[in-house]
Amino acid sequence: MALTEEQLDSIGEKLVEKFKTVFDPEIPVDIYELGLVYDAQVNADGEVKVTMTLTSPNCPVAESLPLEVEQRVEEIEYVTKCYVEITFDPPWDRDMMSEEAKFELGML
């Protein structure tokens, strides 16, 4: 059964909240403020596709971080499945961080 527009909106609103609960263990800032999440799409079946990157291709959490994102997103009501795609195009750099993240890390 396809989700209603209201249910889809509910998922969209909660995605950022969930992204803000996932932290890069090397940098004490969440993945959303770090700018690691490039895109998130929800289809009518409640499936979410998250396109994100890592701070580097050699990131020590390259296997565990995407799984954590999937698990957190799947906690959202109406989400049936989450798929995380890792990309390095464009490669992440510090300019992708929010002002809040830069402030937290003493870069402002």
C-alpha positions in Angstrom: 0.0 0.0 0.0 1.3 3.4 -1.0 2.0 5.9 1.8 -0.1 9.1 1.9 1.5 12.5 1.3 1.2 13.2 5.0 3.1 10.0 5.9 5.8 10.8 3.4 6.1 14.4 4.8 6.4 12.8 8.3 9.3 10.7 7.2 11.0 13.7 5.5 10.8 15.7 8.7 12.3 13.0 10.8 15.2 12.2 8.6 17.3 15.1 9.6 16.5 14.4 13.3 17.9 10.8 12.8 20.9 12.0 10.8 21.8 14.3 13.8 21.9 11.2 16.1 24.7 9.6 14.1 28.3 10.8 14.9 31.6 10.3 13.1 33.6 8.8 15.9 36.8 10.7 14.9 35.1 14.1 14.9 32.5 14.8 17.7 30.0 16.2 15.2 27.0 14.5 13.7 27.0 13.4 10.0 24.3 16.0 9.0 26.3 19.0 10.4 29.5 17.5 8.9 27.8 17.6 5.5 28.2 13.9 4.9 24.6 13.4 3.8 24.2 14.5 0.2 20.6 13.3 -0.5 17.7 11.4 0.9 14.8 10.2 -1.1 11.6 8.4 0.0 9.4 6.4 -2.3 5.7 5.7 -1.9 6.5 2.3 -0.4 8.3 3.9 2.5 11.8 2.9 1.2 14.5 5.5 1.9 17.7 5.9 -0.2 20.4 7.9 1.5 23.4 9.1 -0.6 26.2 10.1 1.6 30.0 10.2 1.8 32.7 9.7 4.4 35.4 12.1 5.5 37.9 10.0 3.6 37.9 6.8 1.5 40.1 5.2 4.2 37.6 6.1 7.0 37.8 3.4 9.7 34.0 3.4 10.1 33.4 2.8 6.3 31.5 -0.4 7.1 29.8 0.5 10.4 28.6 4.0 9.7 26.3 3.2 6.8 24.8 0.4 8.8 24.1 2.8 11.7 22.4 5.2 9.3 20.2 2.4 7.9 19.3 1.3 11.4 18.4 4.8 12.7 16.4 5.7 9.6 14.5 2.4 9.8 13.3 3.5 13.3 11.2 6.2 11.7 7.5 5.4 11.5 6.3 4.3 8.0 9.9 3.6 6.8 10.0 0.0 5.5 13.6 -0.1 4.4 16.7 2.2 4.2 19.5 1.8 1.6 22.7 3.8 2.0 24.8 4.5 -1.0 28.3 5.7 -0.3 29.8 8.1 -2.9 33.1 10.1 -3.1 31.8 12.3 -5.9 32.1 15.0 -4.9 34.8 14.2 -2.3 34.0 15.6 1.1 36.0 18.6 2.4 35.7 20.9 5.3 33.8 23.5 3.4 30.8 21.2 3.4 30.4 21.5 7.2 27.7 23.7 8.6 28.7 26.9 10.5 27.6 25.1 13.7 30.0 22.2 13.0 32.9 24.6 12.2 32.2 26.5 15.5 32.1 23.3 17.5 35.4 22.3 16.1 37.0 25.7 16.7 37.3 26.5 13.0 35.5 29.9 13.2 
